[in-house]
Amino acid sequence: MKSIFLVLFSISVAYTSSASGVFDGADPVNISIMAKDSGEEILVDVAAEVEGSVTLSIFSETGEIVINEHLNAGGNRIKLRHLRPGQYVAVVRQNDEFRQKQTFKVN
C-alpha cells in the first residue's frame, strides 16, 4: 500500500511541476513580447494598466545581459542591429518580478 501511495504522490508532484512550468507567472494580457523575423528589433507592448517599473533584459546564449532597458506603457521598439547573430532570451519584469519571456534569433 505504501509503494502505491508513493507512486501516486510522485506522479502528482511531477504533474504539478510541469503544469506550473507552462504558466511561469507570465502575464500575456498586460505585457507581450514579439520578435520580428528579421531579428532587427523586438517589440514589447505594455498595457496602460500595468503599474510600477517595467524592465526588459536581453540575455545572450552565454547568459550575459546584452540589453537592459526600462519600458514605458504602450509599444516599445528595441533595436537589435548591434547584437551578434545567435539565440537570445528577452525577459520582462514588473517591479523586479518575472512577467514574460521570449526566445528569439538574431540573423
The first five atom37 places (N, CA, C, CB, O) and aatype in JSON, in Angstrom:
{
  "aatype": [12, 11, 15, 9, 13, 10, 19, 10, 13, 15, 9, 15, 19, 0, 18, 16, 15, 15, 0, 15, 7, 19, 13, 3, 7, 0, 3, 14, 19, 2, 9, 15, 9, 12, 0, 11, 3, 15, 7, 6, 6, 9, 10, 19, 3, 19, 0, 0, 6, 19, 6, 7, 15, 19, 16, 10, 15, 9, 13, 15, 6, 16, 7, 6, 9, 19, 9, 2, 6, 8, 10, 2, 0, 7, 7, 2, 1, 9, 11, 10, 1, 8, 10, 1, 14, 7, 5, 18, 19, 0, 19, 19, 1, 5, 2, 3, 6, 13, 1, 5, 11, 5, 16, 13, 11, 19, 2],
  "atom_mask": [
    [1, 1, 1, 1, 1],
    [1, 1, 1, 1, 1],
    [1, 1, 1, 1, 1],
    [1, 1, 1, 1, 1],
    [1, 1, 1, 1, 1],
    [1, 1, 1, 1, 1],
    [1, 1, 1, 1, 1],
    [1, 1, 1, 1, 1],
    [1, 1, 1, 1, 1],
    [1, 1, 1, 1, 1],
    [1, 1, 1, 1, 1],
    [1, 1, 1, 1, 1],
    [1, 1, 1, 1, 1],
    [1, 1, 1, 1, 1],
    [1, 1, 1, 1, 1],
    [1, 1, 1, 1, 1],
    [1, 1, 1, 1, 1],
    [1, 1, 1, 1, 1],
    [1, 1, 1, 1, 1],
    [1, 1, 1, 1, 1],
    [1, 1, 1, 0, 1],
    [1, 1, 1, 1, 1],
    [1, 1, 1, 1, 1],
    [1, 1, 1, 1, 1],
    [1, 1, 1, 0, 1],
    [1, 1, 1, 1, 1],
    [1, 1, 1, 1, 1],
    [1, 1, 1, 1, 1],
    [1, 1, 1, 1, 1],
    [1, 1, 1, 1, 1],
    [1, 1, 1, 1, 1],
    [1, 1, 1, 1, 1],
    [1, 1, 1, 1, 1],
    [1, 1, 1, 1, 1],
    [1, 1, 1, 1, 1],
    [1, 1, 1, 1, 1],
    [1, 1, 1, 1, 1],
    [1, 1, 1, 1, 1],
    [1, 1, 1, 0, 1],
    [1, 1, 1, 1, 1],
    [1, 1, 1, 1, 1],
    [1, 1, 1, 1, 1],
    [1, 1, 1, 1, 1],
    [1, 1, 1, 1, 1],
    [1, 1, 1, 1, 1],
    [1, 1, 1, 1, 1],
    [1, 1, 1, 1, 1],
    [1, 1, 1, 1, 1],
    [1, 1, 1, 1, 1],
    [1, 1, 1, 1, 1],
    [1, 1, 1, 1, 1],
    [1, 1, 1, 0, 1],
    [1, 1, 1, 1, 1],
    [1, 1, 1, 1, 1],
    [1, 1, 1, 1, 1],
    [1, 1, 1, 1, 1],
    [1, 1, 1, 1, 1],
    [1, 1, 1, 1, 1],
    [1, 1, 1, 1, 1],
    [1, 1, 1, 1, 1],
    [1, 1, 1, 1, 1],
    [1, 1, 1, 1, 1],
    [1, 1, 1, 0, 1],
    [1, 1, 1, 1, 1],
    [1, 1, 1, 1, 1],
    [1, 1, 1, 1, 1],
    [1, 1, 1, 1, 1],
    [1, 1, 1, 1, 1],
    [1, 1, 1, 1, 1],
    [1, 1, 1, 1, 1],
    [1, 1, 1, 1, 1],
    [1, 1, 1, 1, 1],
    [1, 1, 1, 1, 1],
    [1, 1, 1, 0, 1],
    [1, 1, 1, 0, 1],
    [1, 1, 1, 1, 1],
    [1, 1, 1, 1, 1],
    [1, 1, 1, 1, 1],
    [1, 1, 1, 1, 1],
    [1, 1, 1, 1, 1],
    [1, 1, 1, 1, 1],
    [1, 1, 1, 1, 1],
    [1, 1, 1, 1, 1],
    [1, 1, 1, 1, 1],
    [1, 1, 1, 1, 1],
    [1, 1, 1, 0, 1],
    [1, 1, 1, 1, 1],
    [1, 1, 1, 1, 1],
    [1, 1, 1, 1, 1],
    [1, 1, 1, 1, 1],
    [1, 1, 1, 1, 1],
    [1, 1, 1, 1, 1],
    [1, 1, 1, 1, 1],
    [1, 1, 1, 1, 1],
    [1, 1, 1, 1, 1],
    [1, 1, 1, 1, 1],
    [1, 1, 1, 1, 1],
    [1, 1, 1, 1, 1],
    [1, 1, 1, 1, 1],
    [1, 1, 1, 1, 1],
    [1, 1, 1, 1, 1],
    [1, 1, 1, 1, 1],
    [1, 1, 1, 1, 1],
    [1, 1, 1, 1, 1],
    [1, 1, 1, 1, 1],
    [1, 1, 1, 1, 1],
    [1, 1, 1, 1, 1]
  ],
  "atom_positions": [
    [[0.83, -1.19, 0.0], [0.0, 0.0, 0.0], [0.88, 1.26, 0.0], [-0.95, -0.01, 1.22], [0.58, 2.23, -0.7]],
    [[1.98, 1.23, 0.8], [2.88, 2.37, 0.87], [3.48, 2.69, -0.5], [3.99, 2.11, 1.88], [3.57, 3.86, -0.88]],
    [[3.89, 1.67, -1.23], [4.53, 1.9, -2.53], [3.54, 2.49, -3.53], [5.1, 0.59, -3.09], [3.92, 3.33, -4.34]],
    [[2.28, 2.08, -3.48], [1.26, 2.67, -4.37], [1.08, 4.14, -4.04], [-0.1, 1.92, -4.24], [0.97, 4.97, -4.94]],
    [[1.03, 4.48, -2.76], [0.9, 5.87, -2.35], [2.07, 6.71, -2.85], [0.78, 5.98, -0.83], [1.88, 7.81, -3.37]],
    [[3.29, 6.19, -2.7], [4.47, 6.92, -3.15], [4.47, 7.12, -4.66], [5.73, 6.18, -2.73], [4.85, 8.19, -5.13]],
    [[4.05, 6.13, -5.41], [3.98, 6.27, -6.86], [2.96, 7.33, -7.23], [3.63, 4.93, -7.52], [3.24, 8.18, -8.07]],
    [[1.78, 7.29, -6.63], [0.74, 8.28, -6.91], [1.2, 9.68, -6.51], [-0.56, 7.92, -6.19], [0.95, 10.65, -7.22]],
    [[1.87, 9.79, -5.36], [2.38, 11.08, -4.9], [3.41, 11.61, -5.88], [2.98, 10.95, -3.5], [3.4, 12.8, -6.21]],
    [[4.3, 10.75, -6.35], [5.34, 11.16, -7.31], [4.72, 11.65, -8.61], [6.29, 10.02, -7.6], [5.16, 12.65, -9.16]],
    [[3.72, 10.95, -9.09], [3.02, 11.37, -10.33], [2.37, 12.72, -10.11], [1.96, 10.33, -10.76], [2.43, 13.58, -10.99]],
    [[1.75, 12.91, -8.95], [1.09, 14.18, -8.65], [2.09, 15.33, -8.61], [0.35, 14.08, -7.32], [1.82, 16.4, -9.15]],
    [[3.24, 15.13, -7.99], [4.26, 16.16, -7.91], [4.78, 16.49, -9.3], [5.42, 15.72, -7.0], [4.93, 17.67, -9.64]],
    [[5.06, 15.48, -10.11], [5.55, 15.7, -11.47], [4.54, 16.47, -12.29], [5.89, 14.38, -12.16], [4.91, 17.38, -13.04]],
    [[3.27, 16.12, -12.18], [2.22, 16.8, -12.93], [2.12, 18.26, -12.49], [0.86, 16.09, -12.75], [2.03, 19.16, -13.33]],
    [[2.15, 18.49, -11.19], [2.06, 19.86, -10.68], [3.25, 20.69, -11.15], [2.0, 19.86, -9.15], [3.07, 21.85, -11.53]],
    [[4.44, 20.12, -11.13], [5.63, 20.84, -11.55], [5.55, 21.22, -13.02], [6.88, 20.02, -11.29], [5.87, 22.36, -13.39]],
    [[5.13, 20.3, -13.86], [5.06, 20.62, -15.29], [3.95, 21.61, -15.57], [4.85, 19.35, -16.12], [4.08, 22.45, -16.46]],
    [[2.85, 21.53, -14.84], [1.76, 22.48, -15.06], [2.19, 23.89, -14.67], [0.51, 22.06, -14.27], [1.87, 24.85, -15.37]],
    [[2.9, 24.02, -13.55], [3.33, 25.35, -13.15], [4.39, 25.9, -14.1], [3.88, 25.32, -11.73], [4.49, 27.12, -14.27]],
    [[5.18, 25.03, -14.73], [6.19, 25.47, -15.69], [5.6, 26.06, -16.94], [0.0, 0.0, 0.0], [6.23, 26.89, -17.58]],
    [[4.39, 25.64, -17.31], [3.75, 26.17, -18.51], [3.39, 27.63, -18.3], [2.5, 25.35, -18.87], [3.57, 28.45, -19.2]],
    [[2.87, 27.98, -17.12], [2.43, 29.35, -16.86], [3.6, 30.25, -16.51], [1.41, 29.38, -15.74], [3.68, 31.37, -17.02]],
    [[4.52, 29.8, -15.67], [5.73, 30.55, -15.3], [5.46, 31.96, -14.8], [6.65, 30.61, -16.47], [6.36, 32.8, -14.87]],
    [[4.27, 32.26, -14.3], [3.98, 33.59, -13.8], [3.81, 34.62, -14.89], [0.0, 0.0, 0.0], [3.72, 35.81, -14.6]],
    [[3.77, 34.2, -16.12], [3.67, 35.14, -17.24], [2.32, 35.82, -17.25], [3.9, 34.42, -18.57], [1.33, 35.26, -16.79]],
    [[2.29, 37.02, -17.77], [1.06, 37.8, -17.85], [0.86, 38.22, -19.29], [1.12, 39.03, -16.9], [1.13, 39.37, -19.64]],
    [[0.37, 37.3, -20.16], [0.29, 37.6, -21.58], [-0.71, 38.68, -21.94], [-0.04, 36.37, -22.32], [-0.64, 39.23, -23.04]],
    [[-1.64, 39.0, -21.04], [-2.65, 40.02, -21.34], [-2.07, 41.41, -21.21], [-3.85, 39.86, -20.42], [-2.37, 42.28, -22.03]],
    [[-1.24, 41.67, -20.19], [-0.75, 43.0, -19.9], [0.59, 43.34, -20.55], [-0.64, 43.17, -18.44], [0.88, 44.51, -20.8]],
    [[1.39, 42.34, -20.82], [2.71, 42.56, -21.41], [2.93, 41.51, -22.49], [3.85, 42.51, -20.32], [2.77, 40.31, -22.23]],
    [[3.28, 41.94, -23.68], [3.57, 40.97, -24.74], [4.9, 41.3, -25.4], [2.44, 40.94, -25.79], [5.28, 42.46, -25.52]],
    [[5.6, 40.26, -25.81], [6.9, 40.4, -26.46], [6.78, 39.75, -27.84], [8.06, 39.74, -25.61], [6.29, 38.63, -27.96]],
    [[7.24, 40.46, -28.86], [7.23, 39.89, -30.19], [8.52, 40.26, -30.9], [5.99, 40.37, -30.99], [8.85, 41.44, -31.05]],
    [[9.24, 39.25, -31.32], [10.47, 39.48, -32.08], [10.13, 39.43, -33.56], [11.58, 38.42, -31.72], [9.43, 38.53, -34.01]],
    [[10.61, 40.41, -34.3], [10.4, 40.4, -35.75], [11.28, 39.32, -36.37], [10.71, 41.79, -36.37], [12.37, 39.04, -35.88]],
    [[10.79, 38.72, -37.45], [11.53, 37.64, -38.12], [12.92, 38.07, -38.58], [10.74, 37.14, -39.31], [13.83, 37.25, -38.64]],
    [[13.07, 39.31, -38.91], [14.36, 39.79, -39.41], [15.43, 39.83, -38.32], [14.2, 41.17, -40.02], [16.62, 39.84, -38.63]],
    [[15.01, 39.86, -37.05], [15.96, 39.92, -35.96], [16.55, 41.31, -35.76], [0.0, 0.0, 0.0], [17.53, 41.47, -35.04]],
    [[15.95, 42.32, -36.39], [16.47, 43.68, -36.27], [15.92, 44.43, -35.07], [16.18, 44.45, -37.51], [16.55, 45.37, -34.58]],
    [[14.74, 44.02, -34.58], [14.17, 44.67, -33.42], [13.2, 43.73, -32.72], [13.47, 45.97, -33.81], [12.73, 42.74, -33.29]],
    [[12.92, 44.06, -31.46], [11.95, 43.32, -30.68], [10.91, 44.34, -30.22], [12.62, 42.56, -29.46], [11.25, 45.47, -29.87]],
    [[9.65, 43.93, -30.22], [8.56, 44.81, -29.82], [8.0, 44.33, -28.49], [7.45, 44.85, -30.91], [7.69, 43.15, -28.34]],
    [[7.89, 45.24, -27.53], [7.32, 44.9, -26.23], [6.17, 45.86, -25.97], [8.4, 44.98, -25.08], [6.36, 47.07, -25.89]],
    [[4.98, 45.3, -25.85], [3.79, 46.11, -25.61], [3.41, 45.99, -24.14], [2.6, 45.66, -26.53], [3.19, 44.89, -23.62]],
    [[3.34, 47.14, -23.46], [2.99, 47.19, -22.05], [1.65, 47.91, -21.93], [4.1, 47.92, -21.21], [1.53, 49.07, -22.32]],
    [[0.65, 47.23, -21.39], [-0.68, 47.8, -21.23], [-0.64, 48.99, -20.28], [-1.67, 46.74, -20.73], [0.19, 49.04, -19.37]],
    [[-1.54, 49.95, -20.5], [-1.58, 51.17, -19.7], [-1.84, 50.88, -18.22], [-2.64, 52.11, -20.23], [-1.4, 51.63, -17.36]],
    [[-2.57, 49.8, -17.92], [-2.91, 49.5, -16.52], [-1.77, 48.86, -15.74], [-4.09, 48.59, -16.47], [-1.9, 48.66, -14.53]],
    [[-0.67, 48.54, -16.39], [0.48, 47.98, -15.7], [1.12, 49.08, -14.85], [1.52, 47.36, -16.71], [1.47, 50.15, -15.37]],
    [[1.26, 48.82, -13.56], [1.8, 49.82, -12.65], [3.22, 49.49, -12.23], [0.92, 49.94, -11.42], [3.62, 48.33, -12.2]],
    [[3.97, 50.51, -11.9], [5.31, 50.32, -11.39], [6.35, 50.3, -12.49], [0.0, 0.0, 0.0], [6.09, 50.67, -13.63]],
    [[7.54, 49.86, -12.11], [8.68, 49.82, -13.0], [8.64, 48.55, -13.86], [9.99, 49.89, -12.21], [8.49, 47.44, -13.34]],
    [[8.79, 48.73, -15.18], [8.84, 47.59, -16.1], [10.18, 47.63, -16.82], [7.64, 47.62, -17.12], [10.55, 48.65, -17.4]],
    [[10.91, 46.52, -16.77], [12.23, 46.47, -17.4], [12.32, 45.29, -18.36], [13.33, 46.37, -16.34], [11.65, 44.27, -18.19]],
    [[13.16, 45.46, -19.38], [13.46, 44.41, -20.34], [14.93, 44.09, -20.22], [13.08, 44.84, -21.78], [15.78, 44.98, -20.28]],
    [[15.24, 42.81, -20.06], [16.63, 42.35, -20.09], [16.74, 41.33, -21.21], [17.07, 41.73, -18.71], [15.91, 40.43, -21.32]],
    [[17.76, 41.48, -22.04], [18.02, 40.51, -23.1], [19.32, 39.81, -22.78], [18.07, 41.19, -24.51], [20.35, 40.45, -22.56]],
    [[19.25, 38.47, -22.77], [20.39, 37.63, -22.42], [20.91, 36.92, -23.67], [20.0, 36.61, -21.35], [20.13, 36.46, -24.5]],
    [[22.23, 36.84, -23.78], [22.86, 36.09, -24.87], [22.84, 34.6, -24.54], [24.32, 36.58, -25.11], [22.38, 34.2, -23.47]],
    [[23.34, 33.79, -25.46], [23.42, 32.34, -25.24], [24.3, 31.99, -24.04], [23.96, 31.66, -26.48], [24.1, 30.94, -23.42]],
    [[25.24, 32.85, -23.72], [26.14, 32.58, -22.6], [25.59, 33.1, -21.27], [27.49, 33.21, -22.86], [26.22, 32.93, -20.23]],
    [[24.41, 33.74, -21.3], [23.8, 34.26, -20.08], [24.16, 35.69, -19.76], [0.0, 0.0, 0.0], [23.72, 36.23, -18.74]],
    [[24.94, 36.32, -20.62], [25.33, 37.72, -20.43], [24.16, 38.65, -20.76], [26.56, 38.06, -21.3], [23.47, 38.44, -21.76]],
    [[23.95, 39.67, -19.94], [22.92, 40.66, -20.24], [23.49, 41.62, -21.28], [22.46, 41.44, -18.94], [24.48, 42.3, -21.02]],
    [[22.86, 41.65, -22.46], [23.37, 42.5, -23.54], [22.53, 43.76, -23.71], [23.39, 41.71, -24.85], [22.99, 44.75, -24.29]],
    [[21.3, 43.73, -23.2], [20.43, 44.92, -23.2], [19.66, 44.91, -21.89], [19.45, 44.94, -24.44], [19.17, 43.87, -21.46]],
    [[19.56, 46.08, -21.27], [18.77, 46.24, -20.05], [18.12, 47.62, -20.11], [19.65, 46.07, -18.75], [18.81, 48.63, -19.97]],
    [[16.81, 47.67, -20.33], [16.12, 48.95, -20.51], [14.84, 49.02, -19.72], [15.83, 49.19, -21.98], [14.17, 48.0, -19.49]],
    [[14.49, 50.24, -19.29], [13.18, 50.49, -18.69], [12.19, 50.68, -19.82], [13.22, 51.73, -17.74], [12.51, 51.28, -20.84]],
    [[10.97, 50.18, -19.62], [9.94, 50.27, -20.65], [8.83, 51.22, -20.22], [9.36, 48.89, -20.97], [8.58, 51.4, -19.03]],
    [[8.18, 51.8, -21.2], [7.04, 52.69, -20.96], [5.75, 51.97, -21.34], [7.19, 54.01, -21.77], [5.79, 50.94, -22.03]],
    [[4.63, 52.5, -20.89], [3.33, 51.96, -21.32], [3.2, 52.16, -22.82], [2.14, 52.65, -20.55], [3.66, 53.17, -23.36]],
    [[2.57, 51.21, -23.49], [2.42, 51.28, -24.94], [3.46, 50.43, -25.63], [0.0, 0.0, 0.0], [4.05, 49.53, -25.02]],
    [[3.7, 50.72, -26.9], [4.64, 49.94, -27.69], [6.07, 50.42, -27.51], [0.0, 0.0, 0.0], [6.35, 51.62, -27.59]],
    [[6.96, 49.5, -27.25], [8.38, 49.79, -27.1], [9.13, 49.01, -28.17], [8.9, 49.42, -25.66], [8.98, 47.79, -28.27]],
    [[9.93, 49.7, -28.98], [10.74, 49.07, -30.02], [12.2, 49.09, -29.57], [10.57, 49.79, -31.4], [12.77, 50.15, -29.31]],
    [[12.79, 47.92, -29.49], [14.17, 47.8, -29.06], [14.99, 47.33, -30.26], [14.31, 46.8, -27.85], [14.76, 46.25, -30.81]],
    [[15.94, 48.15, -30.67], [16.8, 47.83, -31.82], [17.83, 46.77, -31.43], [17.52, 49.1, -32.35], [18.42, 46.82, -30.35]],
    [[18.03, 45.8, -32.34], [18.94, 44.69, -32.08], [20.09, 44.62, -33.07], [18.19, 43.39, -32.1], [20.85, 43.65, -33.05]],
    [[20.23, 45.6, -33.93], [21.23, 45.55, -35.0], [22.66, 45.38, -34.5], [21.15, 46.8, -35.83], [23.49, 44.8, -35.21]],
    [[22.95, 45.85, -33.31], [24.31, 45.78, -32.78], [24.64, 44.4, -32.18], [24.52, 46.85, -31.74], [25.79, 44.16, -31.81]],
    [[23.65, 43.51, -32.08], [23.89, 42.2, -31.49], [24.47, 41.22, -32.51], [22.6, 41.63, -30.9], [24.14, 41.29, -33.7]],
    [[25.32, 40.33, -32.05], [25.88, 39.29, -32.91], [24.79, 38.28, -33.26], [27.09, 38.59, -32.22], [23.84, 38.11, -32.5]],
    [[24.92, 37.61, -34.4], [23.96, 36.55, -34.73], [23.95, 35.47, -33.65], [24.28, 35.93, -36.1], [25.0, 35.11, -33.11]],
    [[22.77, 34.96, -33.35], [22.64, 33.91, -32.35], [21.29, 33.92, -31.68], [0.0, 0.0, 0.0], [20.4, 34.69, -32.05]],
    [[21.14, 33.05, -30.69], [19.9, 32.92, -29.91], [19.96, 33.85, -28.7], [19.68, 31.46, -29.47], [21.01, 34.01, -28.08]],
    [[18.82, 34.46, -28.37], [18.72, 35.35, -27.23], [17.41, 35.08, -26.49], [18.79, 36.83, -27.68], [16.49, 34.48, -27.02]],
    [[17.37, 35.55, -25.24], [16.15, 35.45, -24.43], [15.84, 36.83, -23.91], [16.32, 34.42, -23.26], [16.67, 37.49, -23.29]],
    [[14.6, 37.28, -24.16], [14.12, 38.56, -23.64], [13.25, 38.27, -22.42], [13.31, 39.37, -24.74], [12.35, 37.44, -22.47]],
    [[13.53, 38.96, -21.32], [12.79, 38.78, -20.08], [12.25, 40.14, -19.64], [13.68, 38.14, -18.96], [13.0, 41.11, -19.54]],
    [[10.94, 40.18, -19.38], [10.31, 41.41, -18.89], [9.96, 41.19, -17.42], [9.05, 41.78, -19.73], [9.37, 40.18, -17.04]],
    [[10.32, 42.18, -16.61], [9.99, 42.17, -15.19], [9.18, 43.42, -14.85], [11.28, 42.08, -14.32], [9.41, 44.5, -15.39]],
    [[8.25, 43.23, -13.95], [7.48, 44.35, -13.42], [7.76, 44.41, -11.92], [5.92, 44.19, -13.71], [7.52, 43.44, -11.21]],
    [[8.26, 45.54, -11.46], [8.64, 45.69, -10.05], [9.54, 44.53, -9.6], [7.37, 45.76, -9.16], [9.36, 43.97, -8.52]],
    [[10.51, 44.2, -10.45], [11.51, 43.15, -10.19], [10.93, 41.74, -10.11], [12.23, 43.45, -8.91], [11.62, 40.83, -9.64]],
    [[9.69, 41.52, -10.56], [9.1, 40.19, -10.6], [8.9, 39.77, -12.05], [7.75, 40.16, -9.84], [8.46, 40.57, -12.88]],
    [[9.23, 38.51, -12.36], [9.11, 37.98, -13.71], [7.68, 38.11, -14.23], [9.54, 36.51, -13.75], [6.72, 37.82, -13.51]],
    [[7.54, 38.56, -15.47], [6.22, 38.67, -16.1], [6.13, 37.92, -17.43], [5.89, 40.11, -16.32], [5.11, 37.3, -17.7]],
    [[7.17, 37.97, -18.24], [7.08, 37.39, -19.59], [8.47, 37.12, -20.13], [6.3, 38.33, -20.54], [9.42, 37.84, -19.8]],
    [[8.6, 36.09, -20.96], [9.88, 35.86, -21.63], [9.62, 35.38, -23.05], [10.75, 34.84, -20.84], [8.56, 34.83, -23.36]],
    [[10.61, 35.59, -23.89], [10.52, 35.18, -25.29], [11.92, 34.88, -25.8], [9.83, 36.27, -26.16], [12.83, 35.69, -25.62]],
    [[12.09, 33.75, -26.44], [13.36, 33.46, -27.08], [13.26, 33.92, -28.53], [13.71, 31.95, -26.99], [12.19, 33.88, -29.14]],
    [[14.37, 34.36, -29.08], [14.38, 34.82, -30.46], [15.78, 34.68, -31.03], [13.91, 36.28, -30.56], [16.75, 34.46, -30.3]],
    [[15.88, 34.8, -32.33], [17.15, 34.64, -33.03], [17.49, 35.91, -33.77], [17.09, 33.45, -33.99], [16.63, 36.53, -34.39]],
    [[18.76, 36.3, -33.72], [19.25, 37.42, -34.49], [20.1, 36.81, -35.62], [20.09, 38.44, -33.6], [21.01, 36.01, -35.37]],
    [[19.78, 37.19, -36.85], [20.49, 36.63, -38.01], [21.74, 37.42, -38.35], [19.57, 36.6, -39.22], [22.44, 37.08, -39.3]]
  ]
}
